[in-house]
Amino acid sequence: MQHLKQLLGIEKSALGQLLRYSLYGLEATLRKAQAEYHHDPGAELCDQVLYEIHNLLQVKEEAKPTVSCTQSEPKLGYLRAAFDADVELGIYLGNSPLCSQTDADLWNEIHRKLLRVPEDLAEFWRQRALDLAQEVGAIADNSHLHYLPFIRDEIIYPGLSGTVVSPGLCLSQKALQKTKILPESASEELTLLASFLVLLTKFIEIEPELYHAFKSVFSFDVIHLHSQLEQKIQYVEALGDRFHRTKKAEESTDPLSMLRAWLDMDEAIHSLIFVPPAERYSWWGKLQQESRRALKKVAEIANNAGHEVRIRQLTGLYADICALTKDDLQLECGGVPGEVLTCLRVYARINHEGIPGRVIFRSSR
């Protein structure tokens, strides 16, 4: 052990660097194996081995002279520069340069931003980010994840092990079950809404760039949740209130009561936004569309019960759909000038009664 520490502590030693990378790889391999072999007789001793490896990997940092900044030198600096310089990303993300101070935070910030851009562009940058991380000795690690409750298991993006250690992000059915929010004998649609309630509440806590545009909370502008604590609390409470109203409506078995409650709940879900709003075919856009697909099923139930129901998601030129909306909001970034950026609430027609939708549109200036 003493000689390992000495070799790791030699500045500019290629052999020391090779040893360091090997230890990072061994650490990642053991952690992954631990996750698979919970009951292995060597599991407890493996914890001690990992602790020793961790201490060894601190040697170089401890040997460095003390400086005013306590952060180690960033390893993903080139990734940061390349990401900020991508003009195509700027079309979807607006003028919001990366602000993370550490490599671990940077990995997460970049990947959360990629949830808002078209899937093909996001996939290109996920691969490029991984390639650049591997160049500095980091490796993808699907066993090091932060779990978000939802109705399915899905790795949203991997974590990193090696020279950069950072958790990834995933959806988890087990995490949803632990919340105990699912009503007994709930319909598939209500189960989806319950999972949205806990998922969005958790996501708000880890994503500082979220806004809300929920009319029942604040109707005049989009509100940044991270800087407006009271608005964040009110939005989360309103989201929970809409869910419980929908649950009560389902228990009544009245199809029109269910539909009206669903319209309100779907609006609450789609009112959690980014600025500019996420692209419709991004990961975030597709996630929110799951609520809208379920809403269409609820509308079909009402139609089958003898009611005349039509719902319409509002897209395209704002001038073409503004007669169907009320209390819309305007932004001067994202999308195409004069077009709808996102549909917060669908237009509905129920037995000859028109219920206005609500959108955010891009200024035509």
N, C-alpha and C positions, 0 to 999 in steps of 0.2 A: 504493500500500500504506500509506503514511504517513497519508493522509487517512482511509482505512478504519479504521485503529487509533484515530485521534482521535475519529471519530464513535462508534465502539463504546465508547470510554472515557468519554463524557459521561453522567453520572448522570441518570436520569429522562428521557432523551431518547426520545421515541416513534420518531423516525427511526432512532436507534441500535438500539432494540429490534427494529424491523422488519428492519434490516440483519442483526442477529444471527439472527433466525428464518430469513431467506433463506439465510444461510450454512449453518445447520444442515440445511435442506432440500437445498441443493446438495451438501453433504457426503454425506448419505444417498443421494441420487440417484447420485452418482459411485461410491460403494461398491457399490451394487446393480449398476450397469452393469459395474463391474470384475469382479464375480462371473460375469457372463454372457459377457463378451468377454475371455477370458483372453489371447488372442493378438493383441489389437489393437495396432497399432504405437505407439499413444499410451499404452499401459499403464504403462510405466516413468515417463514424464513425469507421468502422472496421480497417481502416488504422491507426487511433489513438490508437486503442486497441493493434494492432501489434507493434506500436512504444513503447507503455508502456511495453509490454512483452519483447521486445528487450532490453530496459533499465534495466529491472529487471534481465535479464540473464547476464548482464555485472557486476553485483554486486560482484560476487566471484572473478573475474579477478581484479577488482579495489581494493579489500580487500587484495590481495596477496602482500607481500613485493616486492619492486622493485629489479630486478636482471639485470645483464648485457644484457641478451637476452630478447627481447620483445615478443618473440613467446610464446604462451601458450604451456603447456606440450602436446606432441603428444599423440593422443588417438589410432592411428592406427599403432603403432610401431610393434605390433606382425604381422599384415598383411604385413608390409614392409619386415620383416625378413623372413616370410614364403615364400613370393613371390620370393625374391632374392635367397632363398635356393633351389627352385624347379629346379632340374636338367633337367627335360623334357622341361620346359619353355626355359631354356638356349640353347637347341638345335635349337629353332626357333628364339630366340631373340639375341643370341650371348652374348658376355661379356659386357653387358650394365646394371649395377646395377641402381636401382631407385635413382633419385637425387632430388626429391621434398623436400622442407623444411617445408611444412605445410600439415596437413591432407587433406585439400581441394584440394591442387595440387596433392597430392599422389593419391587420388581417381581417378582423371582424368588421371594421368600418367599411372596408372595400366590398366585402361580400354582402353586407346588408344593402349597400347602395346598388349592387348588381341585381337585387331583387326587384328593382323598379324599372329596369331597362328591358327591351325586347330579348327574348330568350336566346336567340342566336348570338347577339352581342354579349350577353351575360356569359354564355358558355365559352366564347372566345377569351374573355377576360379571366374567367375562372382557371382555364388552362394556363394562360400566360402568367397569372399570379403564382400558380403552383410551380411552373417552370423556374421562375425567378427565385422563389423560395428554396427550391431544391439546389439552385446554384450556390446558395450560401449555407448549405448543410441542413436544411429543414426538410421534413417529409410529411406527407398527408397522413393524418391519424383519425380514423373513423371511430376510435374507441374513446376519444377525448371530446365529449360533446355536451352542450347545454340543452336540456330537454324542455320542449314546449308542449303542453297538452293539446291533443287534437284527436280526431276520429281515426287516424291512420299513422303508421310509422313511415317516416321519410327523412332521409339525411338532406338537409337544405344545403349545407356546405361542410366540408371536413375541417377538423382542427389541424394543428401542426405540432409535431414533436421534433426534437433535434436541437439545432441551434436557436430556433424560435419555438417557444411553447405557447400555444394559444388554443382555446376551445373552439370547436365548431358548433353548429346549430342543427337541431333536428326536431321533427314532430314525433310525438310519442303517445300511443294509445294507453300505455301503462300509466304515464303521468296524468292522463285525463281521468282514468279510473280512480286514481288516488284523490282527486278533487272531490269525489262523491257528489258531483253536481247533477249527474244523469238521473232523470226521473225514472221510476220503475215503469216498465211497459210503454216507454215513450216511442213515438213514431220515429221513423228514420229522419224526417225533416226536423223535428224538435231536438233530436240528438245532435244533429249538425249545428243547430243554433246554440245549444249548450256548449259545444266544443268551441264555437266562435267566441262566445262570451269569455271563457277562460283564456283562450289563445290570445285574443286581442288585449286583454288586461295584462297578461304577462309580457306581450311584445312591447307595450307602451313603456314598461319599466326598463327595457334594454335598448330601445331605439330613441335617441334624443332628437331625431329630425321629423317626428310625427306631428301632424296638425289635426284639428278637427274642424268640421264645417257643419255640425249638427244643429239644425235650426232651433230645436226645442231648448238647446243650451245657450246658443248665441247665434243670432240670425244675420248679423251685419258683416261678418268677415270670417276668414279662416284664422284659427287661433293656434299658436305654437304651444304645445302641451308642456314641453320641457321648461319653458320660462314662465308659464302661467299655471301654477300649482292648483289654484282654485278651479280653473277651467278643466284641468285634467281630472280632478276629483269629480266634478259635476258630469263630465262626459262618461266616466266609468260608471257612475251611479245611474245615469240615464240609460246606458247600455243594459245594465242589469234590470232596470225597471221595464224596459221594452221586452226583455226575455221573459220575465215573470208574467207580463200581460199576455204574451203569446202562449205561454204554457197554460194559463187560465182559459184562454180562448179555445185551445185544443181540447181541454177537459169539457167545455160546453158542447162540443161536437157540432156547433153551428158553423157551416162553411163560410158564411160572409164575415162573421166575427173573426174567424181564423185568418181569412184573407186580409182584412183591415189591420189586424195585429202584425201579420207578416210584412205588410207594406211598410209599417213603421220600423220594425226590427231590421229589415233589409236596408232601409235608409240609414239607420244608426251604424250598421256595419260599413256601408260605403262612404259614410261621412268621416271615417278615420283615413286621413290622406297624407301624402307628401306634397311638397311644393318644389317644382311642378308636380302635379299628380302623376302617379305611376302609369307607365304605358299599359294599355289594355291587355296586351299579350305578354306582359312580364309575369314573373312568379307572383308578385303581389296582386296584379290585376286578375290573374287566373284564380287565385285563392278567393278573392271577393266574388268572382263570378259563380262560385259554388253556391253561395247564398241565393243568387239570382235564379239559378237553375231550379233550386228547390222552391223558390217563390212561384215559378211557372207551374210546378206540380200542384201547389196549393190552389192556384187559379183554375187549374183543370178540374180539381175536385169540386170547386164551386160551380163550374160549367156543367159537370155531370149531375149536379144536384138540381139543375133546372134554371140556374141563374145565367145571365148574359155578362160575361167577364172578358175584358181584353186588357192586357198590359203591354206597354211599349218602353223599351230601353231607348233613351234619347241620345242620339249621336249625330255626327255630321255638322253641317253649317248651323250656327246658332240661329240665324235668321229664319231657317226653315222649321225650327221646332219651338221657337220662343212663345208661340201662341198656346202651347201645351204646358207651360211652366209658370212658376211663381217664385219670387224671392231668390232669384239666381245670384250667383257670385261671379265676379270677374277678376281674372289675373292677367298680368302682363308678361308672363313667362311660360315656356313650355308649349308644345304642340304647334298648331298652325293658326295664325291670326284669324279671328272670326269663326273658329270652330269650337265645338264642345270639347273640353278637356276630360271631363268625367261626369257621369250621370249619378248624382247623389240619390235621387228618388225617381222611380219609374213613373210614367204617366199611366193612370188606370181609368178604365171606364167600367162601372159596375151598374148593370140594369139602368142604362141611360144616364147615369150620374158620372160626370167627368171629374176626376181627382187629379189636380195638377202635379206634374213632376217638378224636379229641381235639379239644376246642373251648375257646374263651374265651366265658364267659357273663357277663351283667350280674347283679349282686347283686339279689335281690328286695326288699331293704330299701329 
